[in-house]
Amino acid sequence: MQRKLLAAALFASLPLVAAAQSSVSIYGIADASIAREDTDAVNGSRTVVNSGNQSSSRIGFRGTEDLGNGLKAMFNLEAGVALDTGASDSALFGRRAVVGLEGAFGLVTLGREYTPIASVAGQSDILGQGFYGTNLSAFNSGRLTRRLSNSVNYKSSSMGGFKILAAYGLGETTTGPSMDTAGVALEYANGPLFLGAGYHQVERLATEDDKEYTFGAGYKFGAIEVKGNYMVADRAGANNKFEQANIGAAVAVGGAGKVYVNLQRNEQASAKGNLWALAYSHSLSKRTNVYTTLASMRNNSTGVFGINASGVNVTPPATAPGADPTALALGIRHAF
């Protein structure tokens, strides 16, 4: 009888052992706002309900399994959701879709992953790549590459504060240029200090490769944080070089509040645009906050640069050079 009871206890404990060695979680962000957007073009003003003014709304699944000897298997599937309509992104898990191995050597992933430059740009943007006026406008079509499909990626463990990031994305073409993308970045983080630099090379044309590079920095002292970056997308061909510079600061106020300011400069050939952005976020809990965000772009006579938030783009049409877009929003964000 005692043997039967012992066997039953051991059998019942097996699922608990498996659960202790692996984990799967569901997470996400729900972010919606009411906004007034004006591209400064004909019929370009509107009031809208937006999804993703601070953070793109999303739902994700991630998990790890302990393989022993310090080795873990991991996966992450993340889908974008338009909270204003309930629609999903055109690619179901277009935000991130990877599987990989993690250990003392670092992390290796396969699938659709953020690029090395995206890591540097994200950590050196005072707006956290959210709110109106973020540096995400540098990742618009034909500029810097933020995510890589069909990619192999590596992120090293910290070595005295230094991390190496590398990626190779396969274009998977059968004719013409390969469309392959190779990228690398070096990051340094030590307490309040962050420094980073990244470089991409894209084989888009048979005659010459596109080049992308980013430099970023940040420092926090007390309640004040300062961040800045310089990003370039140098596509092959004349007058295709895009440059953007950002410098911003954030100040914690009243325990639950935070004020952000960012200045941005965009240039491409003769086109120039200067942006200023302000934002305020107030935490209601660890997972919920309300916010307001305001930005204005001033283009020269040939500029058509726009304003980006995390999931929102307010850009004049190409037929309206010199237009000066503005945007204001009030929103709520909940992370789960």
Beta strands, then each sheet from edge to edge (+ up, - down):
strand 1: 22-38
strand 2: 45-51
strand 3: 58-68
strand 4: 71-80
strand 5: 96-103
strand 6: 106-114
strand 7: 147-155
strand 8: 162-169
strand 9: 181-190
strand 10: 193-202
strand 11: 210-221
strand 12: 224-234
strand 13: 241-253
strand 14: 257-268
strand 15: 271-283
strand 16: 288-299
strand 17: 307-308
strand 18: 313-314
strand 19: 326-335
sheet 1: 2+ 1- 3+ 4- 5+ 6- 7+ 8- 9+ 10- 11+ 12- 13+ 14- 15+ 16- 19+
sheet 2: 17+ 18-
end
